[in-house]
Amino acid sequence: MRLDGSIQKRKKKLSKMVCGTSHTISREEVRFIYEKGSELLISGTGYYGHVELSDGAMRYLKKHGCRVKLQAAPAVIHTWNSAGEKVIA
C-alpha cells in the first residue's frame, strides 16, 4: 500500500534477479516501494515466515529514516490499522 492508501503490486522480479528469490526483498525493490516521507514499512513475512529484507534494503530504509516491521499477515493488518504515522506496506 502506498502513502495515499492505493494498492500497487510488488515488483518481485527486482528481488528475484538480485537475490535469486522473492523471499528476500532487495534494495532495488525497496527503492520502488519507498516513498519520500514514509516513516514505517510494514511487510508480511509470508505463510511460513520466510520473507525478509536484504541488508542493503535495511540500510536504504534506515538512511531515509524509515523503520521496518516484519510480521505475519494478520498482525500486519492490525499494525496498519493502528499506525498513527506515514506507513507503506
Long-range contacts (C-beta under 8 A, 24 or more apart in sequence): 1-80, 1-87, 1-88, 1-89, 2-35, 2-88, 3-35, 3-37, 3-38, 3-86, 3-87, 3-88, 15-54, 18-54, 19-54, 23-50, 23-51, 23-52, 24-51, 24-52, 24-53, 24-54, 25-51, 25-52, 25-53, 25-54, 25-57, 26-54, 26-56, 26-57, 27-54, 27-56, 27-57, 27-59, 27-60, 29-57, 30-57, 30-60, 30-61, 31-60, 33-88, 34-60, 34-61, 34-64, 34-66, 34-88, 35-88, 36-64, 37-86, 38-64, 38-66, 38-86, 38-87, 38-88, 39-65, 39-66, 39-67, 39-85, 39-86, 39-87, 40-66, 40-67, 40-68, 40-69, 40-83, 40-85, 40-86, 40-87, 40-88, 41-66, 41-67, 41-68, 41-69, 41-87, 41-88, 41-89, 42-68, 42-69, 42-71, 42-76, 42-79, 42-80, 42-83, 42-87, 42-88, 42-89, 43-68, 43-69, 43-70, 43-71, 43-76, 43-89, 44-70, 44-71, 44-72, 44-73, 44-76, 44-89, 45-70, 45-71, 45-72, 45-73
